[in-house]
Structures are given as structure tokens and as C-alpha cells.
Amino acid sequence: MLSKSPRAQSQGQAGGAPRRSGVVRGLIIVAVIAIWLGIGALGGQAQGKLSSVQTNDAAASLPSSAESTQVDKLAADFVESQSLPALVVATSSQGGALTADQLAAITSFSDSIGSIEIPGASGDDPRTVGDVLTAPTVVVPSEDGEAALITLAIDADAAESLLADGESLTPTVVGAIRDAIAADLAGADLNLWVTGPAGFVADLVVAFGGIDTVLLLVALVAVLIILAFVYRSPILPFVVIFTAVFSLCLAGLVVYQLADNGTLVLNGQSQGILSILVVGASVDYSLFIVARYREELRHTRHPADALRKSLRASVEPILASAGTVIAGLLCLLLSDLASNRSLGPVAAIGIVAAFLGAMTFLPALLLVGGKRSRAVFWPRRPSFVDEAQAAPGAVGTIDTTSGFWARVARFVARHDRRVWVITALVLAACAAFVPTLDASGTSESDVFLTQVDSVDGEEVLAQHFDGGNIQPAIVIAPEADVDAVIAAAEGVDGVTSASAVTASSGQGMPGATSDEPPLVVDGMVRIDVVTTDAADTQGAVATVAELRTAVHDVSSDALVGGAAAQRLDTQDAGTRDLQVIVPVVLLVILVILMMLLRSILAAVLLMAANVLSFGAALGVSALVFQHVFGFPGADPTVPLYAFCFLVALGVDYTIFLMTRVREETIHHGTRDGVVRGLTVTGSVITSAGVVLAATFAALGIIPLIFLAQIAFVVAFGVLLDTIVVRSLLVPALVHDIGGAVWWPSRLGKTERDRERQGKHAAEAPAAHGGSDGATVDA
């Protein structure tokens, strides 16, 4: 038997190792893709069911310490059962007073409401509307005779339940009533609206219904168009989109399980932000990995080796970026509002899912073709350039002499001080308009940006009825202080009447007089206070604020609650959250930047630049909201959410720039490193910023003022950060400061030593008659 020579044996071993490693790599790729396909199958179903575990009740978000929350618990002892009011308002389509026939038709419809079937009910579900009402329906004509009101009291516990088909009961009942109105009263020459708290809840659910499909579809299409323009490839955009979609499936799967088990509270706005955040973040992370991968393919022969190098170079900045956003958003756990607290972990889960998708699923898709994986860039496949032919560089070859971003980098380097001073002044001028932003809150009717039944009905209700009678303010006071509290309440501007609840009146007839003594429960009495403005308006909120002051002055143990008080407490909590959470977010992100850049000065400067950028974005938004869109105001959570997103996401782009600058600084010095870093990252960071801005702008299709405002502030702020702060302000500032920017790290000391040596070498010929460097050193 012939034996192989030692050389042949070594060649066989050398050839076998790559084959074995290739097989192992292939198995890993197949396993990773199989796992993500399973996540997609399960997560896709969970994503579609997220709306079924939403909680959009503002009262549920308030802390137990809130005054309105305490009143809500105490007030329940004064009634047999708590209810969610639904109000049907009717007027003549011809105008003027209602006729006898029209009143008869309204009364007949009121009597039939209880028999309306609830769609989708099965099993133990209530089958008819009457099954969820706590009292018979009542028809109340208006004093002017031009309108009639049908009041329905939906059981509060049942209102929050889900039907067997997964739909919420309240919007289903309201929808059934609206359908019955269209069918039964079509020929009665009547205009009817379903409004009240139940009507608003139903319209909110309809508005948020676009989150599952329309919002995600719009965002993905926008991202796909941008990626097609960036990559000019028919394959690569879909690879990135698949990464985003499967990352969203993972996030949806986790969030659904936690919300379904009651671990966290999910509302419509959190769900919308989750979808946008995951898509935007995963695409951004993918863009940076793919850009570095393309760069490595030019001087690495095998795609697997190039991808390994690109992941090694990308993991630190991407991990820091994800960690910054997660840490910033988790600061929302300090909020007094459950809706704000829940957004922190919900968004954090989304960022983790985006990071995992970009770091595992994307690489697996990029290497599916094996040695032919470069084809994913077709038709602009990067060609391999032998290292021996490449110019020396920190990582690969960076051409700082041609291209748009090379020209920008050289311009910034030549005029660094002028660039950063002018840019900072312009941003400061924009930020000066921040105080003009009215973020004190909005009325319920101002929440919607489109015409909805509940808002139209509320306007008609206010024209013909005393809106404060529908949901009066509730005062719980000691029995001994009843007379003083009633007198104080009636002395407040905006209060129509105040009366104590009696045993026979149940929840009382506000404004009525009775010789019957008040109902006393554990030494406390309930007083219903009717306000001139409806409870869902800012006018009622202002009245309740004055009511609390007046009542507390005469009875320290008295508490004021009700629907308007809940809005007041929600707005106060939002203002408090802004004051508490913003400093914590700044501190957390500053510490992360210090650890990442190993520099105190650089971290402080970058933080200051991003805060200035946020102020400019908010200032411009204030002008646009008031003078372009004509918004009536904003909720306190708008600047809070905008701050958390913009500062965290804005720092992301600065992190991607500065980590590359630091990498280049080690080999080429700070000032040259700025030019090289901006040149090589300019295109990808700009693309990432445009993608993120487009995804957040997609929130604007949901017809709610809160999401529209968040969409504009964040989209505009991201573009401002990407185009101005990261491209001009930060690189110009760092270039002007030079190596000292890395203080107190060793990198800064090495830089200063290098600069001193360069200065001495330049001065040496003049000082020593042209002697060389060796002589000077000696």
C-alpha cells in the first residue's frame, strides 16, 4: 500500500479543515434560520393579537396614591355597581324641535337597545346589550326640545372584558348600537351619535386598529423604498426587511405573553411605538453591519471571514447604541403613570429583539450563498482587493480625496471652529421657542385628528344639555364637613351645583334639593359637583383644580375625584415625570458614553450637543404645531417621549461616528481620524437616519394628536441630528479641540505627545541649523 508523503498529508489536513469548518458553518446557518422561522410563525400570531391585550383606560394608568384613584375606590361604596356611560344623542335632521313621532321613535329604539345582539359572543359571553347594562335605558329630552338623550350604563367590570373572539366588549357593544341605529332609525329623519366615555373608548380602539396592519405596512414600504435607493440592489433590501419583520415577531411574542399575564400594561400608543421602534432600530443596525461587511469584502477573500470581521468591529458600537436606548427608555419605570412605565420595558424588549435579529438572523441570511454570498449585493458586488495593493489604513482603504462625504469632511476640517459655532448658534435659536410649546394637556375631543362619532356627539350634547351633569366631579368628605364642603364647592367659578348623595337617590341627582339626609358610609359622604364644562374638557380640568383648593381649605380630609380629576391627575403626573425622568436619562446616557469612549470630556460634549439638538427640534415643533397644524396643545408626555427617543437615538448616530473616529485616531491621530471617520460613516449614518425618520413619520397615519406630534418631533429631530449634529457640529467641535477631547484617557495623552513630537521635529531644523531628528532626540 502506497503511503502519502508528509507534504501530501499536510495538504490533505489543510484542505480538510476548511471543509469541516464550512460544514459546521452551514449547519449553524441552517439552525439559526430555522429558529427564526419558528419565532416568525409564533410571533406573527402574537403580533396580530396584541390589540386584544391593550388597556386604554386613563384611570388604570394612575397610581394608587392619586387623589382621583382614592375617590374612585371610596365612591364605589355609594352605588350598587359602577358603570361606564354610553350616551346616544338625537336631533332632527331638519333642524328645530323634535316632533312627537320622532320622540316616539327614539323612545321605541331606547326600549329595544337591551335586545341588540352582541356580535362575536359565544360560550359564557353576554349575548345581548341588556346583559351588560346595570340599569334600564332612560330617554331625557332637552329643555329646548331640539334634542333627546338616551343614557346607557355599561357594567364597568364587563366593559373591560374580552369576548370569545378576542375583541373588547365595549367597542363591540358600541358598534352594535351604531349598526342598530343605522338600521332601525333610517327613515325617522334623525341624526344620532353614540358618545360618552364608552363612545370615546370605541373610537380609540378603531383609531388604534390601524396599528396592526396599515401602520406596519406603511413603515415597511417606506423603508423598502429607501433601502432600494441606498443599496441599488433587488436582493439586499429584502434581506434587511426580513430581519426587521422577524425581529418584530420576536418582540411581539414576548410583549404579548407579558401583557396577557398582566406583567405589564400595553396600550395602543405603546404598541404603535413598539412596531416603529423595532423596524427602525433593526434596519439601522443592519445598515451598519452591511456597510462594514461591504468594506471588509474589499480586502477579505472569503465572505465568512469578512462578515466575522465586520461583526467584531460592529458589535461594540451597536451594543452601546442598543444599551443607550434601553437604559434611557427603562428610566420611564420611574414614571407615576402605568402607561409610561409600561412603555419602558415594552420598548426595551423591542430594542433587544432588533439587536438579536441584526446580530444573528441577518448574518445567517448574508451567508446563505456560501462562497457566492457576494451576490447579495448584485449588481454592485464589492470586489476583493489584495492587501499588498491597498493603501495603509486603520481598517481597509478609506478614500478621503473623492466623494460627497469626503468633501464634507474636508470642509469641516478646514473651517472647524466657524462650522461648530454657527451651527450651535442656529440650534440655540431654534431651541429658544421651546417655552412656546403648550404641553399642559388637551380635551378629550381634541385627541382625534379626524371626524369621529363620539366627538361630534359630544359637541351636540354640549349645545343642548348641561355637560357637567353627565360625569360630575365627586367629592368624598367627612360627614361633619358636608355643609362647609358644599358651600365651598358652590363658590368656585365654573361650578353649577353641588349636592350630597342620599340613600334613595343612589348616585344622586346633582343640583337637586332634598330633605333626606345624606348617605353616610364609614363616616364619609359623597357629594356630586356639577361643572359648567363637560368633564372631558380642559375647562372642567381647570375647574376641578380650583375645586380641590377650595374644598381642601375647609376640610383637610376631603378628596376630589371624577373624570375631570383623573385627567388633572394624569396631566400633573406627566409634568412630574418630565421633571424627574429627564435628569436621570441624561445621567445614565452620560455614564454610558464615558465608558464607551473612555473619555469624560468627549462624553460631556456629545451629550451637550444632543441636548441642544433636542431643544432645537422641540422649538421648531412648537412653531409647526401652533402655526402650521393648528394643534390645540399637547400632552405632557409628548416632550417626555420625544426626549427619551431623541436623546437616546440621537446619541446612537454620534456613537457610530465617534467609535469609528476613535478607531482611526489610534492610527492616524484625532484630526485625521475625524476626517476619515466622517468620510466612511457619512453615507450609512445618513441612510440610517432617513430610515428611522421615515418609520417614525409613519405614526402620523394614526389619527390621534399624540402620535402625530410624536411622529413629527422624532422624525424631524432624527433628521436634524443626522444631517446637522452628526455631520457638522460634532466633527467640527472634535476636530477643533484635537487630541485633548479624549481626556483623561491614555489615547488623549498619546495624542498630545505625538503633537508635541511633531512640533519639536518641525522646529528642530531652524534651531539646530538643519540637523535631523536623530540629532535633536540625542
ABEGO torsion letter per residue (X at the ends): XBBBBAAAAAAAAAAAAAAAAAAAAAAAAAAAAAAAAAAAAAAAAAAAAAAAABBABAAAABBAABAAAAAAAAAAAABABBBBBBBBBBBBAAEEBBBAAAAAAAAAAAAAAAABBBBGBBEABBABAAAABABBBBBBBBAAGABBBBBBBBBAAAAABBBAAGBBAAAAAAAAAAAAAAAAAAAAGBBBBBBEAAAAAAAAAAAAAAAAAAAAAAAAAAAAAAAAAAAGBAAAAAAAAAAAAAAAAAAAAAAAAAAAAGABBBBAAAAAAAAAAAAAAAAAAAAAAAAAAAAAAAABABAAAAAAAAAAAAAAAAAAAAAAAAAAAAAAAABABAAAAAAAAAAAAAAAAAAAAAAAAAAAAAAAAEAAAAAAAOABBBBBBBAAABBBBABEBBBAABEAAAAAAAAAAAAAAAAAAAAAAAAAAAAAAAAABBAAEBBAAAABABBBAAAAAAAAAAAABBAAAABBBBBBBBAAAAAAAAAAAAABBGBABBBBBBAAAEAEBBGBBBABBBBBBGGBBBBBBBBABBAABAAAAAAAAAAAAAAAAABAABBBBEAAAAAAAAAAAAAAAAAAAAAAAAAAAAAAAAAAAGBAAAAAAAAAAAAAAAAAAAAAAAAAAAAAAGBAEBBAAAAAAAAAAAAAAAAAAAAAAAAAAAAAAAAAEAAAAAAAAAAAAAAAAAAAAAAAAAAAAAAAABBBAAAAAAAAAAAAAAAAAAAAAAAAAAAAAAAAAEAAAAOABAAAAAAAAAAAAAAAAAAAAAAAGGBBAAAAAX
